[in-house]
């Protein structure tokens, strides 16, 4: 069936694949590992909404895979009655998180290789 935009419904459905929770968590950890430390950047790079991101960050921080830090500002911040004091929390991957991420990447690599191998031989 061809849609209004000229794409078939099947091709659109193939492009939109739902990620499972492990893939989302791995995406977040990988984003943090690659140097993105602010929640908004992690959210954008991992393609996840803010509410879900905060929940997952809380869970993986409790598991010891990431750690959060609030940077200390240098010098006093002049008061501005019109601005809220906004403090960014930064997230960093821990050694435990890096090891787990490496392990999961290896597992996914083996799965993909076997999937491609069975697809070729079938």
C-alpha positions as CSV (number, residue, x, y, z in Angstrom):
1,X,0.0,0.0,0.0
2,X,1.4,3.4,-1.0
3,X,0.9,6.3,1.4
4,X,0.4,10.0,0.7
5,X,4.2,10.6,0.8
6,X,4.9,8.0,-1.8
7,X,6.4,5.5,0.6
8,X,4.9,2.1,1.1
9,X,3.5,1.4,4.6
10,X,5.8,-1.7,4.8
11,X,9.0,0.3,4.2
12,X,8.0,2.9,6.8
13,X,7.3,0.2,9.3
14,X,10.7,-1.4,8.6
15,X,12.4,1.9,9.3
16,X,10.5,2.5,12.5
17,X,11.7,-0.3,14.8
18,X,10.9,-0.1,18.4
19,X,14.0,-0.4,20.6
20,X,13.9,-2.6,23.7
21,X,14.9,-1.3,27.1
22,X,18.4,-2.8,26.9
23,X,19.1,-1.0,23.6
24,X,17.9,2.3,25.1
25,X,20.1,1.9,28.2
26,X,23.1,0.9,26.0
27,X,22.4,4.0,23.8
28,X,22.4,6.2,26.9
29,X,25.6,4.7,28.3
30,X,27.3,4.9,24.9
31,X,26.3,8.5,24.6
32,X,27.7,9.3,28.1
33,X,30.9,7.3,27.3
34,X,31.4,9.3,24.1
35,X,31.6,12.5,26.0
36,X,28.0,13.8,26.3
37,X,27.4,14.6,29.9
38,X,24.4,16.9,30.1
39,X,20.9,15.4,30.3
40,X,19.6,17.4,27.3
41,X,22.5,16.2,25.1
42,X,22.1,12.6,26.3
43,X,18.4,12.9,25.5
44,X,19.0,14.2,22.0
45,X,21.7,11.8,21.1
46,X,19.9,8.8,22.5
47,X,16.6,9.8,21.0
48,X,14.5,9.5,24.1
49,X,12.1,11.8,26.0
50,X,13.2,13.6,29.1
51,X,10.9,11.8,31.6
52,X,12.1,8.4,30.4
53,X,15.7,9.6,30.4
54,X,15.6,10.8,34.0
55,X,14.1,7.5,35.1
56,X,16.7,5.4,33.3
57,X,19.6,7.6,34.5
58,X,18.3,7.2,38.1
59,X,18.2,3.4,37.7
60,X,21.6,3.0,36.0
61,X,23.2,5.4,38.5
62,X,21.8,3.3,41.4
63,X,23.2,0.2,39.6
64,X,26.6,1.9,39.6
65,X,27.0,2.2,35.8
66,X,27.0,6.0,35.7
67,X,27.7,8.7,38.3
68,X,26.4,12.2,38.5
69,X,28.2,15.4,39.5
70,X,27.1,19.0,40.0
71,X,29.9,21.3,39.0
72,X,31.0,24.0,41.4
73,X,30.9,27.4,39.9
74,X,33.9,29.7,40.1
75,X,33.0,32.8,42.1
76,X,29.7,34.2,43.2
77,X,26.8,34.3,40.7
78,X,25.2,37.7,40.7
79,X,21.5,37.5,41.7
80,X,19.0,38.0,39.0
81,X,15.4,38.1,40.1
82,X,14.1,37.2,36.7
83,X,16.2,34.1,36.2
84,X,15.8,30.8,38.1
85,X,19.1,29.4,39.4
86,X,19.6,26.5,37.1
87,X,22.3,24.0,37.9
88,X,23.2,21.3,35.4
89,X,24.0,17.8,36.5
90,X,26.7,16.0,34.5
91,X,26.8,12.3,34.1
92,X,29.9,10.2,33.7
93,X,30.3,6.5,33.0
94,X,31.9,4.4,35.7
95,X,34.4,1.6,35.2
96,X,31.6,-0.9,35.9
97,X,29.4,0.8,33.3
98,X,32.2,0.8,30.7
99,X,32.9,-3.0,31.2
100,X,29.2,-3.7,30.9
101,X,28.9,-1.6,27.8
102,X,31.8,-3.5,26.2
103,X,30.3,-6.8,27.2
104,X,26.9,-5.9,25.6
105,X,28.6,-4.7,22.4
106,X,30.4,-8.0,22.1
107,X,27.1,-9.9,22.6
108,X,25.3,-7.8,20.0
109,X,28.2,-8.3,17.6
110,X,28.0,-12.1,17.9
111,X,24.2,-12.0,17.5
112,X,24.5,-9.8,14.4
113,X,27.2,-12.1,12.9
114,X,25.1,-15.2,13.5
115,X,22.0,-13.5,12.2
116,X,23.8,-12.5,9.0
117,X,25.3,-15.9,8.7
118,X,22.0,-17.7,9.0
119,X,20.3,-15.2,6.6
120,X,23.0,-15.9,4.0
121,X,22.9,-19.7,4.3
122,X,19.1,-19.9,4.4
